[in-house]
Amino acid sequence: MTTNRTSTTPLTLLGLGGMGTALARAWLAAGHPLTVWNRTAAKAEPLAAEGARVAASAAEAVAAAGLVVVCLLDDASVGEALAPAELTGKDIVNLTTGTPAQARERAHWARRRGARFLDGGIMAVPPMIGTPQAGGYIFYSGDHALFEQHRETLAIPAGTRYVGTDAGHAALHDVALLSAMTGMFAGITHAFALMRPEREVKPTEFAGMVTEWLRAMAAMTEAMAWQLESGDYTEGVTSNLAMMSAGNATLEATAEEQGVKGELLAPFMASMRERVALGHGDEGLAGLVDGLRGGSPQR
């Protein structure tokens, strides 16, 4: 008889907020012996009814398994929860949202205490966890041997994407993608604000146009990437910064006419004007990347 390793690997989970609870349920459904701990003990009660063992303290929970997953409020909460625990020989997987610098420092901290460390950035919301067709995944970075050993277990709640041995890279990828999303949401919000006074235009109808347009414009991402790698920000440019910056005057005037504040788009437009003023009007948007960093092209 063969043993299904992923269905029998015991693990511990610290933190039972919305995401932590979703992770716990995914592992329980897959047959994992799971020990859980949460500062507010009442949040563990539903999981106990589903088969989880509830530890009275974080230290007790850590002692229960070799693989310890942490999904807490912030980096300070991680340090506080793990401070009294014996970490020697443990595999710590930190899914707490934090910065790249915090992840790197936490990796050093874990190694000093005798543990292996893997940091994660969750690209999903709780309803997507345990639902492969939802498309959620988790970035992982840090100890590669740890990742390979537990890859199948970690893949149960969501897909896995390992992005390197630098423990900070999962958080960096996470924040970079969230930043792109935030900028997109800013544009969508501004677009709806422009259309809001026009009662004959239904938001549900306009939404389809926004989605279609953004999908078409997403191809610009690949073009920017090629320019950044080549160092030639004028290659293949059809609408350069000078042209776009000049066109921004119409966007600003329309916003004023519609009674919409321009604060969501103003910093981006200002970056264009600054880059053009420095003599880079023939570049595409890739030129703004180095403009934001205050430097020249990095080849």
Buried (B, 14 or more C-beta within 10 A) or exposed (E): EEEEEBBEBBBBBBBBBEBBBBBBBBBBEBBBBBBBBBBEEEBBEEBEEEEBBBBEEBBBBBBBBBBBBBBBBEBEBBBBBBEEBEBEEBBBBBBBBBBBEBBBBBBEBBBEBEBBBBBBBBBBEBEBBBBEEBEBBBBBBBBBEBBEBBEBBBBBBBBBBBBBEBBBBBBBBBBEEEEEEEEEEBBBEBBBBBBBEEEEEEEEEBBEEBEEEEEEEEEBEEBBEEBBEEEBBBEEBEEBBBBBBEEBEEBBEEBEEEEBEBEBBEEBBEBBBBBBEEEBBBBBBBBBBBBEEEEEBEE
